[in-house]
């Protein structure tokens, strides 16, 4: 028999033997080649699903942050930054698998994400398993840098405690009764927990949790009304909600008849269209393009208008902050992507962002940052209720708890 006829069989046997040996741990299969002149970053977001708008803003902002911090070169230490985007669709299992894929198959040096707190929490153990950094932006739940935290996790996004403490500034007064309306998952429950801890003079009289996908708020709102309507003094429903649904429609239930007000924190511009029906409403916001006065924000506003003909939004600023943080950390390591060196560089690191200076707290890697107390003004020139600045709530004014217990 011609020896060439036996070649496929020999190749098959050889391949089978190689795979068997690999499975037994006897030899190593070749790893995916990595270009030493690249810094590979995975950006994982929920670009489809309930938080699609947030994710798209974050994606734009992150790339603008890299551009701003590198002076347009998209490189640090002679290495090009390569961003690999992945869509977790707001699904925890998918987010977890995509991060594992990014670290293992794509050989990324670090990852950024994600939009949903539930997905982010699923991703945290993956970072610890691979001993690679995960920079969380914009997921908010306290537990991300709290009891579910590990040393590979940093966060530029604000946490629930920062939201809660700053919103309490506007409402925590004697004689005020507050009912909360929030989503029944980590984002909502962590906020309410922190909000209750922050309230010292007012009274929390009811907590209403509804499924994250709720679109009809009537039943929940009626339970809140029943708790508030006969109480003396000022009565407030504080809404903490994320996604496309509009919980502000509860105002149609004739809340004024009972002397009940609505209060809330900041949100993206389309969601703040609902704020126009509440002139004078107070709360705290993470970012609004017209508030911060600094070089990074001026650059962001000018370039976003130039590219997209619209102002940058809530999560655009967050994405940009994450991009800046990545570059500033890499500058400190001179482009070295070793995890231990990056952690050492980032712990205690301060960096300028569109909303002002942020500093990664050493104990839990949470970015300490200013928040903005606002009052809504109705201006016919804008499609949304305009949050006018009442005061800057400085990072050092907020006693944000360390919750990681590690």
Helices and strands as residue ranges (DSSP letters): G 3-6, H 7-23, E 38-45, H 52-69, E 75-76, E 79-87, H 92-104, E 110-113, H 117-130, E 133-136, G 142-144, E 153-155, H 160-171, E 176-183, H 186-198, E 203-210, H 218-228, E 234-240, G 247-253, G 255-258, E 260-264, G 271-277, E 282-285, H 295-308, H 314-332, H 339-346, E 350-353, E 356-360, E 367-368, E 371-377, E 386-393, G 395-397
